[in-house]
Amino acid sequence: MDKEEVIVEFLKGLRICLNNASVYFKEHPYYIKSVNEFKVKIDSFLKFINPIKVNIAPDSLFIAGTPYAKSQLFTELAAFFHIRKIKSIELREGLTIDELLNFLSVIALAPKEILKRGGAQNIINIEHNAHCFVEQLDYSQLLGSVGEEAKDVWLYLFGEAAQTNDAQKIQQCVNNFGSVADSLNVRDLTEDEELKENICSFLSCLKDSQKEDYEKCSKEMFKAVFKYKDAITPEQAQKIKAIFKGLSQDQFADILLDGIVKDDNFDVLSMQLFSRLAGEESAQGISSSILANAGAKSVVKENPHIAKRVHSLLSGPDTQSISEGYRHILSSLLKDISFDKGVFFDRSQLHVNYRYILLALIDDEHKYDSLSLVVNKLVEEWEKIVNDKDTVFLRCVYDIIRRKKKDNIAIDAVFVELDKRMVEFIEHILWEGQSLPDLEYLADRLKKSSLEIDFFLGKIFEQGCISPSILKLFFRSFPAEKGKFYKKLEARRADMDFLSRIIHSLKNLDSKLALDALIKVYGLTNELVGAEILRIMQGLPEINANFTLSILKKSGARLKKEALGILMRDAQLRRRAATTLLGILSLFGMNNGLLIENMDLCSQAGLKEAGDYLELLKNRRFFWNRGVREKAKVTLEKLNAG
C-alpha cells in the first residue's frame, strides 16, 4: 500500500476502535481484537511517518500538513475529537498494546466524563502512557458549539469559572448564559445534581461581585424554567428552587414584574411556578417591594394590556390555584384601577373589537354579496392583524371559514384572498421561529405551502430553520420530493447538532411518516446519532419490526440495547427478539462472545422470553462453551428473580 492508503486504513482502524471503546469495557474480547488489528495499521503507518501526529479542526483532520475533510470518516473523527477538547493526538514508535488499550479507552470517554477528570491530556499524563500523547484544545474554541455535548462543556465551564474566579471566563459564561439555560430540559433541571451544583456555584460567584450580571443570569434562568411551566410538578419545582436560593426578595420582585410586564404568555401557570420557586414565605417581602416601587404601578396603570393581563390572573377560573399571598401582590398592582368604569381609552383594543365584530358578521351572513363585502372589510384590517400577530383571532377566522365552506360550497370564492393572506402570514411566522398561541394548530391545517421546494431546502439546510411545523409542512407539500430532502441531509451528515435538531423535529410528524423518515435518516448517521434515533422511536406508537430486528442482527451493543427497548413493547416481537439474540449458531464457540454480549442485553431489558434459549445455553456441551453456560445460568436466575 502507498502512503495515502495506509493513512486511510489507519483512520478507519481508529474509528472502529473508538466505537468499540465507547461501547465495550476494556477487557472485552471485541475491543481487544480491534485494538490488536489497529496496532498492525499503526506499525505500517510508522514506516512512513514517525511519530504519527493527527491535528484536529472542528470538521477536518491534518496529517503531515495534508487536510482530510471530504469523507464522512474524516469529518466524524474530527467532530468526535473536537467536542472532547482534543487538539491533536500523537503516537510514537515503541507503543505497546496495553498503552494503546488505555489511550483509546480514555479518549473514547463521554465528553462530560473527560471534563470531570480534568481533560484527556490530564488523564493520559496520570496514566503514564510513554508513547501516546494528547494536546488539549482551549475551551474558548468550543464556545460557539451547541447541542447536548457542548452543553456539558458549558456546564463544566460554569463550575470552573466559579472555582478559579477568572474574570475572562466568568464574562464568557455571563455572555452565553441565556442560550445555555434555554437548552436545558426538565430532566436537566431536576435530576442532574452536578449541573445544578455548577449553576449554583456560578450564580453564587456572580452574587458576591457582579450584582447586575447575577440578576441578568437569574432572569434568564427563570425564563428557561418558565418554558416548562405546564410540565414541572410541585416536587420538581422544589428541586429547581435551590438554583434561586441566593435571590433577595427585592430581586424576586423584579423578576416577577419582568414576567408580568414583558412576557405575553405569563399566565396562572407562570404565577404558580413562580410562587413555588420564590416560596410562600417570601410573598410578604415581595409584596412590600412591589408596593414600594412607584414605577411598577405606573407601568400597569398606563398600559391597558398589562393591566388586563394582571386582571385576568385574578379573575380567571383557575385564580384560586394561586396562593393568597401572591394574589395579594397582583391585587396591589391593580389598586385604584377600575375595570367597570374604565380609566383609560385603549385604541388598539378598539381595533381588536372591530375585527371580532366583522368576524361575527361573517359567521351570521349567508348572502354572497353581503358576505363578500364584510370579508373585504376584514382584508382591509389585515395589516393591523399581522402587526399584532393575532394568531388567536386567526384561529377563529379559520374555524369559521371552514364551517361556512362546509355548509355552502358555493361561497368558496369569497374567501380566496383571505385564504391566501392567512397562508402567507402563517408561513412567515413559522420561518421567524416565533412561539405564538394557536400557531401550531394553524400550521397543522395548511394543506400545502405557497412556496417552492427550493425555498424550503434553502431555509432548512443553509439557514438552519428547523421546527416540527416546518418539517410537517414540507412533507405535506412535497410528498414526491422526499429524495431531495434526504440528499441534502446526507451532505450534512457530519453535522451532529444539525442532525439532532432534524430528528427531534421529525418525531413530531404523523407517526407513520415520522417512523419512515427516521429510518431513512438512521442510514445516514453514526452510532451516537443512531442511538438517539432509536430512543425517539421508543416513544412512537408504530414499530417497524423488520428494521428494528435487523439492528439486533448487525449492530453493536449500544444500538442493540436501544432497539430492544422498542421491541419490548410487543409480546410477539419480544419472542422474535429473543430468537434473534440467542438463537445463534456458535460452531466450536466462534460466536460465544456475541452470545455473552446478547445475554447481557436480555438481562438488562428483563426479556423473560429469552428463558427457553437460556435453558439450552445453560446445558450446552463441550469445554469451550463453559463461559456461555455460566453466563446463561446467571442470566436465567436474574430474569426469574425479577
C-alpha positions as CSV (number, residue, x, y, z in Angstrom):
1,M,0.0,0.0,0.0
2,D,1.1,3.5,-0.7
3,K,1.2,6.3,2.0
4,E,-2.3,7.6,1.3
5,E,-3.9,4.1,1.5
6,V,-2.0,3.5,4.8
7,I,-3.4,6.8,6.3
8,V,-7.0,5.9,5.3
9,E,-6.6,2.4,6.8
10,F,-5.2,4.0,9.9
11,L,-8.1,6.3,10.3
12,K,-10.6,3.5,9.6
13,G,-9.0,1.4,12.3
14,L,-9.1,4.4,14.7
15,R,-12.8,4.9,14.1
16,I,-13.5,1.2,14.7
17,C,-11.5,1.2,18.0
18,L,-13.2,4.4,19.3
19,N,-16.6,2.9,18.6
20,N,-15.7,-0.3,20.4
21,A,-14.1,1.6,23.3
22,S,-17.3,3.7,23.8
23,V,-19.5,0.5,23.9
24,Y,-17.4,-2.3,25.5
25,F,-15.3,-2.5,28.7
26,K,-11.6,-2.5,28.3
27,E,-11.2,-6.3,28.7
28,H,-13.9,-7.2,26.2
29,P,-12.6,-9.5,23.5
30,Y,-14.2,-7.5,20.7
31,Y,-12.4,-4.4,21.9
32,I,-9.1,-6.1,22.4
33,K,-9.3,-7.7,18.9
34,S,-10.0,-4.3,17.2
35,V,-7.0,-2.7,19.1
36,N,-4.7,-5.5,18.0
37,E,-5.7,-5.1,14.4
38,F,-5.3,-1.3,14.8
39,K,-1.8,-1.8,16.2
40,V,-0.8,-3.5,12.9
41,K,-2.0,-0.5,11.0
42,I,-0.1,1.9,13.3
43,D,3.1,-0.1,12.7
44,S,2.6,0.2,8.9
45,F,2.0,3.9,9.2
46,L,5.1,4.4,11.4
47,K,7.2,3.2,8.4
48,F,6.1,6.3,6.6
49,I,5.8,8.9,9.4
50,N,7.4,8.7,12.9
51,P,5.9,9.9,15.1
52,I,2.3,9.8,13.9
53,K,0.6,13.2,14.7
54,V,-3.1,13.9,13.8
55,N,-4.1,17.6,14.2
56,I,-7.8,18.2,14.7
57,A,-10.0,21.1,13.4
58,P,-13.8,21.2,14.0
59,D,-14.6,19.5,10.7
60,S,-11.3,18.1,9.4
61,L,-8.1,16.3,10.2
62,F,-4.5,17.3,9.3
63,I,-1.7,14.7,8.9
64,A,1.7,15.8,7.8
65,G,0.2,19.1,6.7
66,T,-2.4,17.4,4.4
67,P,-6.1,18.1,5.2
68,Y,-8.5,15.2,5.3
69,A,-12.1,16.6,5.2
70,K,-14.2,15.4,2.3
71,S,-15.4,12.0,3.5
72,Q,-17.7,11.1,6.4
73,L,-14.9,9.1,8.0
74,F,-12.7,12.3,8.4
75,T,-15.5,14.7,9.5
76,E,-16.9,12.3,12.1
77,L,-13.5,11.7,13.6
78,A,-12.9,15.4,13.7
79,A,-16.2,16.1,15.4
80,F,-15.5,13.2,17.8
81,F,-12.2,14.7,19.0
82,H,-13.2,18.4,18.8
83,I,-16.1,18.0,21.3
84,R,-13.7,16.2,23.6
85,K,-11.5,19.2,23.6
86,I,-8.6,17.4,21.8
87,K,-6.4,19.5,19.6
88,S,-4.1,16.7,18.5
89,I,-3.0,13.1,19.2
90,E,0.4,11.6,18.8
91,L,1.6,8.0,18.7
92,R,5.3,7.1,18.8
93,E,7.4,4.0,17.9
94,G,7.6,1.6,20.8
95,L,3.8,1.8,21.6
96,T,2.5,-1.3,23.4
97,I,-0.9,-2.9,23.1
98,D,-1.6,-2.1,26.8
99,E,-0.7,1.6,26.2
100,L,-2.9,1.6,23.2
101,L,-5.8,0.0,25.0
102,N,-5.6,2.6,27.8
103,F,-5.1,5.5,25.5
104,L,-8.2,4.7,23.3
105,S,-10.3,4.0,26.4
106,V,-9.5,7.5,27.7
107,I,-10.2,9.4,24.5
108,A,-13.4,7.5,23.9
109,L,-14.9,8.5,27.3
110,A,-18.0,10.7,27.1
111,P,-17.1,14.4,26.9
112,K,-18.7,15.0,30.3
113,E,-16.6,12.3,31.9
114,I,-13.4,13.7,30.3
115,L,-14.3,17.2,31.6
116,K,-14.9,15.9,35.1
117,R,-11.4,14.3,35.2
118,G,-9.6,17.4,34.1
119,G,-9.4,16.7,30.3
120,A,-7.9,13.9,28.2
121,Q,-4.4,15.3,28.5
122,N,-4.5,15.2,32.2
123,I,-5.9,11.6,32.3
124,I,-3.2,10.4,29.8
125,N,-0.4,12.1,31.9
126,I,-1.7,10.4,35.1
127,E,-1.7,7.0,33.5
128,H,1.9,7.5,32.3
129,N,1.5,6.4,28.6
130,A,5.0,6.9,27.4
131,H,4.2,6.6,23.7
132,C,0.8,8.3,23.4
133,F,0.2,12.0,23.7
134,V,-2.7,14.4,23.6
135,E,-2.7,18.1,23.1
136,Q,-5.7,19.8,24.7
137,L,-7.9,22.3,23.0
138,D,-8.6,25.7,24.6
139,Y,-12.2,25.6,25.7
140,S,-12.9,29.0,24.2
141,Q,-12.7,27.4,20.8
142,L,-15.8,25.4,21.7
143,L,-17.9,28.4,22.8
144,G,-19.8,28.6,19.5
145,S,-21.0,25.0,19.7
146,V,-24.5,23.9,20.6
147,G,-26.2,20.6,21.3
148,E,-26.0,18.1,24.2
149,E,-22.3,17.6,24.3
150,A,-21.5,21.3,24.0
151,K,-24.0,21.9,26.8
152,D,-21.9,19.6,29.0
153,V,-18.8,21.7,28.1
154,W,-20.6,24.9,29.1
155,L,-21.8,23.5,32.4
156,Y,-18.3,22.4,33.2
157,L,-17.1,26.0,32.4
158,F,-19.7,27.4,34.8
159,G,-18.2,25.4,37.6
160,E,-14.6,26.1,36.6
161,A,-15.3,29.8,36.3
162,A,-16.7,29.9,39.8
163,Q,-13.7,27.9,41.2
164,T,-10.9,29.9,39.6
165,N,-12.7,33.3,39.8
166,D,-11.2,34.0,36.4
167,A,-12.7,37.3,35.2
168,Q,-12.4,36.5,31.5
169,K,-14.0,33.0,31.9
170,I,-16.8,34.5,34.1
171,Q,-17.6,37.1,31.4
172,Q,-17.7,34.4,28.7
173,C,-20.2,32.4,30.8
174,V,-22.3,35.5,31.5
175,N,-22.5,36.4,27.8
176,N,-23.6,32.9,26.9
177,F,-25.7,32.0,30.0
178,G,-29.1,32.7,28.4
179,S,-28.5,30.4,25.4
180,V,-27.2,27.6,27.5
181,A,-30.1,27.9,30.0
182,D,-32.5,27.8,27.1
183,S,-31.1,24.5,26.0
184,L,-31.9,22.8,29.4
185,N,-34.8,20.5,29.7
186,V,-36.9,19.4,32.8
187,R,-34.7,16.4,33.4
188,D,-31.6,18.5,33.4
189,L,-33.1,20.9,35.9
190,T,-34.4,18.3,38.3
191,E,-32.2,15.2,38.1
192,D,-28.7,16.3,37.2
193,E,-27.3,17.2,40.6
194,E,-23.9,18.1,39.1
195,L,-25.5,20.5,36.7
196,K,-27.4,22.3,39.4
197,E,-24.3,22.5,41.6
198,N,-22.2,24.1,38.8
199,I,-25.0,26.6,38.0
200,C,-25.5,27.4,41.7
201,S,-21.7,27.9,42.2
202,F,-21.6,30.2,39.2
203,L,-24.5,32.3,40.2
204,S,-23.2,32.5,43.8
205,C,-19.8,33.7,42.3
206,L,-21.7,36.5,40.5
207,K,-23.8,37.4,43.5
208,D,-20.7,38.3,45.5
209,S,-19.0,40.5,43.0
210,Q,-21.3,41.3,39.9
211,K,-24.8,42.1,41.0
212,E,-26.1,43.2,37.6
213,D,-24.8,40.1,35.9
214,Y,-26.2,37.9,38.7
215,E,-29.7,39.5,38.3
216,K,-29.4,39.1,34.5
217,C,-28.5,35.4,34.6
218,S,-31.1,34.7,37.3
219,K,-33.8,36.2,35.0
220,E,-32.5,34.1,32.1
221,M,-32.7,31.0,34.3
222,F,-36.3,31.9,35.3
223,K,-37.2,32.4,31.6
224,A,-35.8,28.9,30.8
225,V,-37.7,27.3,33.6
226,F,-41.0,29.0,32.7
227,K,-40.8,27.3,29.3
228,Y,-41.8,24.1,31.2
229,K,-44.4,25.6,33.5
230,D,-47.1,23.1,32.3
231,A,-44.8,20.1,32.8
232,I,-43.0,20.8,36.1
233,T,-44.6,19.1,39.1
234,P,-44.6,20.7,42.6
235,E,-41.9,18.1,43.6
236,Q,-39.7,19.1,40.7
237,A,-40.2,22.8,41.5
238,Q,-38.8,22.1,44.9
239,K,-35.6,20.7,43.4
240,I,-35.2,23.6,41.0
241,K,-35.8,26.1,43.8
242,A,-32.2,25.5,45.1
243,I,-30.9,27.4,42.0
244,F,-32.6,30.6,43.1
245,K,-31.8,30.4,46.8
246,G,-29.4,33.4,46.7
247,L,-32.0,35.8,45.4
248,S,-33.3,38.5,47.7
249,Q,-37.0,39.4,48.0
250,D,-36.3,42.6,46.0
251,Q,-34.7,40.6,43.2
252,F,-37.6,38.1,43.2
253,A,-40.0,41.1,42.9
254,D,-38.0,42.4,40.0
255,I,-38.2,39.0,38.2
256,L,-41.9,38.8,38.8
257,L,-42.5,42.3,37.4
258,D,-40.3,41.5,34.5
259,G,-42.5,38.4,33.7
260,I,-45.8,40.3,34.1
261,V,-44.7,43.3,32.0
262,K,-42.6,41.6,29.3
263,D,-43.9,38.1,28.8
264,D,-47.2,37.9,26.8
265,N,-47.5,34.3,27.9
266,F,-47.3,35.0,31.6
267,D,-50.4,33.2,33.0
268,V,-51.7,31.4,36.0
269,L,-49.3,28.5,35.5
270,S,-46.4,31.0,35.4
271,M,-47.6,32.6,38.6
272,Q,-48.0,29.2,40.3
273,L,-44.5,28.2,39.3
274,F,-43.0,31.5,40.4
275,S,-44.7,31.2,43.8
276,R,-43.2,27.7,44.3
277,L,-39.7,28.8,43.3
278,A,-39.8,32.0,45.4
279,G,-41.6,30.3,48.3
280,E,-44.8,31.3,50.1
281,E,-42.6,32.6,52.9
282,S,-41.3,35.3,50.6
283,A,-44.7,36.6,49.5
284,Q,-45.0,39.3,52.0
285,G,-41.5,40.7,51.3
286,I,-42.1,40.6,47.6
287,S,-45.4,42.4,48.0
288,S,-43.7,45.1,50.1
289,S,-41.0,45.5,47.5
290,I,-43.6,45.9,44.7
291,L,-45.7,48.4,46.7
292,A,-42.6,50.5,47.3
293,N,-41.9,50.5,43.5
294,A,-43.8,53.5,42.2
295,G,-42.7,52.7,38.6
296,A,-44.2,49.3,38.7
297,K,-47.7,50.6,39.4
298,S,-47.5,53.3,36.8
299,V,-46.4,50.8,34.2
300,V,-49.5,48.7,34.9
301,K,-51.8,51.7,35.1
302,E,-50.6,53.3,31.9
303,N,-50.6,50.1,29.8
304,P,-54.0,48.6,29.2
305,H,-52.6,45.3,28.0
306,I,-50.6,44.7,31.1
307,A,-53.4,45.8,33.4
308,K,-55.7,43.3,31.7
309,R,-53.1,40.6,32.0
310,V,-52.9,41.1,35.7
311,H,-56.7,41.3,36.0
312,S,-57.1,38.0,34.1
313,L,-54.8,36.3,36.6
314,L,-57.1,37.4,39.4
315,S,-60.4,36.8,37.6
316,G,-59.9,33.6,35.7
317,P,-61.4,30.2,36.6
318,D,-58.0,29.0,38.0
319,T,-57.3,32.0,40.1
320,Q,-57.8,30.0,43.4
321,S,-54.8,27.9,42.5
322,I,-52.6,31.0,43.2
323,S,-51.9,31.2,46.9
324,E,-53.4,34.1,48.9
325,G,-50.0,35.8,49.4
326,Y,-49.3,36.0,45.7
327,R,-52.9,37.0,44.8
328,H,-52.4,40.0,47.2
329,I,-49.3,41.0,45.2
330,L,-51.4,41.0,42.0
331,S,-54.2,42.9,43.7
332,S,-51.7,45.6,44.8
333,L,-50.8,46.3,41.2
334,L,-54.4,46.9,40.3
335,K,-55.2,49.3,43.2
336,D,-57.1,52.4,42.0
337,I,-57.7,50.9,38.5
338,S,-61.4,50.5,37.8
339,F,-62.3,47.9,35.1
340,D,-66.1,48.7,35.4
341,K,-65.9,52.4,34.6
342,G,-62.6,52.3,32.8
343,V,-59.8,54.8,33.4
344,F,-58.2,54.6,30.0
345,F,-59.0,54.6,26.4
346,D,-57.4,51.7,24.5
347,R,-57.2,52.5,20.8
348,S,-55.6,49.2,20.0
349,Q,-58.4,47.3,21.8
350,L,-60.9,49.2,19.6
351,H,-59.3,47.6,16.5
352,V,-59.4,44.2,18.1
353,N,-63.1,44.6,18.9
354,Y,-63.8,45.8,15.4
355,R,-62.2,42.8,13.8
356,Y,-64.2,40.4,16.1
357,I,-67.4,42.3,15.1
358,L,-66.5,41.7,11.4
359,L,-65.9,38.0,12.2
360,A,-69.3,37.7,13.9
361,L,-70.9,39.3,10.8
362,I,-69.1,36.8,8.5
363,D,-70.4,34.0,10.7
364,D,-74.0,35.2,10.5
365,E,-74.1,36.3,6.9
366,H,-75.2,33.8,4.2
367,K,-75.8,36.0,1.1
368,Y,-72.9,36.0,-1.3
369,D,-72.7,39.8,-2.0
370,S,-73.1,40.8,1.7
371,L,-70.6,38.2,2.8
372,S,-68.1,39.4,0.2
373,L,-68.5,43.0,1.5
374,V,-67.7,42.0,5.1
375,V,-64.8,39.8,4.1
376,N,-63.3,42.7,2.1
377,K,-63.5,44.9,5.2
378,L,-61.6,42.2,7.2
379,V,-59.0,42.1,4.4
380,E,-58.6,45.9,4.8
381,E,-57.8,45.3,8.5
382,W,-55.2,42.6,7.6
383,E,-52.1,44.8,8.2
384,K,-53.1,45.5,11.7
385,I,-53.9,41.8,12.4
386,V,-50.4,40.9,11.0
387,N,-48.7,43.6,13.1
388,D,-50.4,42.4,16.2
389,K,-49.5,38.7,15.3
390,D,-53.0,37.9,16.5
391,T,-52.9,34.1,16.0
392,V,-55.8,33.6,18.4
393,F,-58.0,35.7,16.1
394,L,-56.8,33.8,13.1
395,R,-57.8,30.5,14.6
396,C,-61.3,31.9,15.0
397,V,-61.2,33.0,11.3
398,Y,-60.0,29.6,10.2
399,D,-62.7,27.7,12.1
400,I,-65.5,29.9,10.9
401,I,-64.4,29.8,7.2
402,R,-64.0,26.1,7.3
403,R,-67.5,25.7,8.8
404,K,-69.1,28.1,6.2
405,K,-67.4,26.3,3.3
406,K,-68.7,23.0,4.6
407,D,-72.2,24.4,4.8
408,N,-72.2,26.0,1.4
409,I,-69.5,25.1,-1.1
410,A,-70.8,27.9,-3.5
411,I,-69.3,30.6,-1.3
412,D,-65.7,29.3,-1.6
413,A,-64.7,32.1,-4.0
414,V,-65.5,34.8,-1.4
415,F,-62.6,33.6,0.8
416,V,-59.9,33.2,-1.9
417,E,-58.0,36.4,-0.9
418,L,-58.4,35.8,2.8
419,D,-57.2,32.2,2.5
420,K,-54.1,33.4,0.5
421,R,-53.2,36.0,3.1
422,M,-53.7,33.6,6.0
423,V,-51.3,31.0,4.4
424,E,-48.7,33.7,3.7
425,F,-48.9,35.0,7.3
426,I,-48.7,31.6,8.9
427,E,-45.7,30.6,6.8
428,H,-44.0,33.9,7.6
429,I,-44.4,33.4,11.3
430,L,-43.1,29.8,11.0
431,W,-39.9,30.9,9.4
432,E,-39.4,33.6,12.0
433,G,-39.4,30.8,14.6
434,Q,-41.7,32.5,17.0
435,S,-43.8,30.7,19.5
436,L,-47.4,32.1,19.4
437,P,-50.7,30.8,20.7
438,D,-52.5,28.5,18.3
439,L,-49.7,28.8,15.7
440,E,-49.1,25.0,15.7
441,Y,-52.9,24.5,15.3
442,L,-53.0,26.8,12.2
443,A,-49.8,25.3,10.7
444,D,-51.1,21.8,11.0
445,R,-54.1,22.8,8.9
446,L,-52.1,24.2,6.0
447,K,-52.7,21.7,3.2
448,K,-49.9,22.9,1.0
449,S,-47.3,25.6,1.1
450,S,-47.4,28.7,-1.1
451,L,-43.6,28.5,-1.5
452,E,-41.4,26.4,-3.8
453,I,-39.4,23.4,-2.6
454,D,-36.0,25.2,-3.2
455,F,-37.1,27.9,-0.8
456,F,-37.8,25.2,1.9
457,L,-34.5,23.4,1.3
458,G,-32.5,26.7,1.4
459,K,-34.1,27.8,4.6
460,I,-33.7,24.4,6.3
461,F,-30.2,23.4,5.1
462,E,-28.5,26.7,4.6
463,Q,-30.1,28.9,7.2
464,G,-30.9,26.2,9.8
465,C,-34.6,27.0,10.1
466,I,-35.9,23.8,11.7
467,S,-39.1,23.1,13.6
468,P,-41.7,20.3,13.8
469,S,-44.2,22.5,12.0
470,I,-41.8,23.4,9.2
471,L,-41.0,19.7,8.5
472,K,-44.6,18.7,8.7
473,L,-45.5,21.4,6.1
474,F,-42.5,20.3,3.9
475,F,-43.5,16.6,3.8
476,R,-47.2,17.5,3.3
477,S,-46.4,20.0,0.5
478,F,-43.8,17.9,-1.4
479,P,-44.5,14.2,-0.8
480,A,-42.9,13.2,-4.1
481,E,-39.7,15.2,-3.4
482,K,-38.5,13.5,-0.2
483,G,-35.4,12.3,-2.1
484,K,-34.2,15.9,-2.4
485,F,-34.6,16.4,1.3
486,Y,-32.6,13.2,2.1
487,K,-29.9,14.1,-0.4
488,K,-29.4,17.5,1.2
489,L,-29.4,15.8,4.6
490,E,-26.7,13.3,3.5
491,A,-24.5,16.3,2.7
492,R,-24.8,17.5,6.3
493,R,-24.4,14.1,7.9
494,A,-21.3,15.1,9.7
495,D,-23.0,18.0,11.5
496,M,-24.1,16.3,14.7
497,D,-26.1,19.2,16.1
498,F,-27.9,19.8,12.8
499,L,-28.9,16.1,12.6
500,S,-30.0,16.1,16.2
501,R,-32.3,19.1,15.6
502,I,-33.7,17.4,12.5
503,I,-34.5,14.1,14.2
504,H,-36.1,15.7,17.2
505,S,-38.4,17.7,14.9
506,L,-39.1,14.6,12.8
507,K,-40.5,12.8,15.8
508,N,-43.5,15.2,15.8
509,L,-44.6,14.2,12.3
510,D,-47.6,11.8,11.9
511,S,-46.5,8.5,13.4
512,K,-46.0,6.5,10.2
513,L,-44.3,9.4,8.4
514,A,-42.1,10.1,11.4
515,L,-41.0,6.4,11.5
516,D,-40.3,6.2,7.8
517,A,-38.3,9.5,7.9
518,L,-36.3,8.4,11.0
519,I,-35.4,5.1,9.4
520,K,-34.1,6.9,6.3
521,V,-32.1,9.3,8.5
522,Y,-30.8,6.4,10.6
523,G,-29.0,5.2,7.5
524,L,-27.1,8.5,7.2
525,T,-25.8,8.7,10.7
526,N,-23.1,7.4,13.0
527,E,-23.7,5.3,16.1
528,L,-24.2,8.2,18.5
529,V,-27.0,9.8,16.5
530,G,-28.4,6.3,15.6
531,A,-28.8,5.6,19.2
532,E,-30.7,8.9,19.7
533,I,-33.0,8.0,16.8
534,L,-33.8,4.6,18.3
535,R,-34.6,6.3,21.6
536,I,-37.1,8.6,19.8
537,M,-38.6,5.5,18.1
538,Q,-39.3,4.1,21.6
539,G,-41.9,6.8,22.0
540,L,-43.6,6.3,18.7
541,P,-46.8,4.2,18.6
542,E,-45.8,2.2,15.5
543,I,-42.9,-0.2,15.2
544,N,-41.1,-1.3,12.0
545,A,-40.3,-4.8,13.1
546,N,-38.0,-5.8,10.2
547,F,-35.9,-2.6,10.6
548,T,-35.6,-3.0,14.4
549,L,-34.9,-6.7,14.4
550,S,-32.2,-6.1,11.7
551,I,-30.3,-3.9,14.2
552,L,-30.2,-6.8,16.7
553,K,-28.5,-8.9,14.0
554,K,-25.9,-6.5,12.7
555,S,-25.2,-3.7,15.2
556,G,-23.1,-3.1,18.3
557,A,-24.3,-3.4,21.9
558,R,-25.3,0.3,22.3
559,L,-27.6,0.2,19.2
560,K,-29.0,-3.3,20.1
561,K,-29.9,-2.1,23.6
562,E,-32.0,0.8,22.2
563,A,-33.6,-1.4,19.5
564,L,-34.5,-3.9,22.2
565,G,-36.2,-1.1,24.1
566,I,-38.5,-0.7,21.1
567,L,-39.3,-4.4,20.7
568,M,-40.1,-4.9,24.4
569,R,-43.4,-3.1,23.8
570,D,-44.9,-6.0,21.9
571,A,-45.2,-9.6,23.2
572,Q,-44.7,-11.2,19.7
573,L,-41.7,-9.0,18.9
574,R,-40.2,-9.9,22.3
575,R,-40.2,-13.5,21.3
576,R,-38.6,-12.7,17.9
577,A,-36.0,-10.6,19.6
578,A,-35.1,-13.5,21.9
579,T,-34.7,-15.7,18.9
580,T,-32.6,-13.1,17.1
581,L,-30.3,-12.5,20.0
582,L,-29.8,-16.1,21.4
583,G,-30.8,-18.4,18.5
584,I,-27.3,-18.1,17.1
585,L,-25.1,-20.9,15.9
586,S,-21.7,-21.0,17.5
587,L,-19.7,-23.8,16.0
588,F,-16.6,-24.5,18.2
589,G,-17.6,-21.4,20.2
590,M,-16.9,-19.0,17.4
591,N,-19.9,-16.8,18.4
592,N,-19.7,-17.2,22.1
593,G,-18.6,-13.7,22.7
594,L,-21.6,-12.4,20.8
595,L,-23.9,-14.7,22.8
596,I,-22.5,-13.5,26.1
597,E,-23.0,-9.9,25.0
598,N,-26.6,-10.6,23.9
599,M,-27.3,-12.3,27.2
600,D,-26.2,-9.1,29.0
601,L,-28.8,-7.2,26.8
602,C,-31.5,-9.7,27.7
603,S,-30.7,-9.3,31.4
604,Q,-30.7,-5.5,31.3
605,A,-34.0,-5.4,29.4
606,G,-35.7,-8.1,31.5
607,L,-36.5,-10.2,28.4
608,K,-38.2,-13.2,30.1
609,E,-39.0,-14.6,26.6
610,A,-35.3,-15.5,26.4
611,G,-35.8,-18.2,29.1
612,D,-36.1,-21.2,26.7
613,Y,-32.9,-20.2,24.9
614,L,-31.1,-19.7,28.2
615,E,-32.1,-23.2,29.3
616,L,-30.5,-24.6,26.2
617,L,-27.4,-22.5,26.5
618,K,-27.0,-23.4,30.2
619,N,-26.7,-27.0,29.2
620,R,-24.5,-26.5,26.0
621,R,-21.8,-29.2,26.0
622,F,-18.0,-29.0,25.4
623,F,-15.3,-27.2,27.3
624,W,-15.2,-24.2,25.0
625,N,-18.8,-23.3,26.0
626,R,-18.0,-23.0,29.7
627,G,-18.3,-19.2,29.7
628,V,-21.7,-19.4,27.8
629,R,-23.0,-22.0,30.3
630,E,-22.1,-19.8,33.3
631,K,-23.4,-16.6,31.8
632,A,-26.7,-18.3,30.8
633,K,-27.2,-19.7,34.4
634,V,-26.6,-16.2,35.9
635,T,-28.9,-14.5,33.4
636,L,-31.7,-17.0,33.9
637,E,-31.5,-16.6,37.7
638,K,-31.7,-12.8,37.3
639,L,-34.7,-13.0,34.9
640,N,-36.6,-15.4,37.1
641,A,-35.9,-13.3,40.2
642,G,-37.3,-10.3,38.5
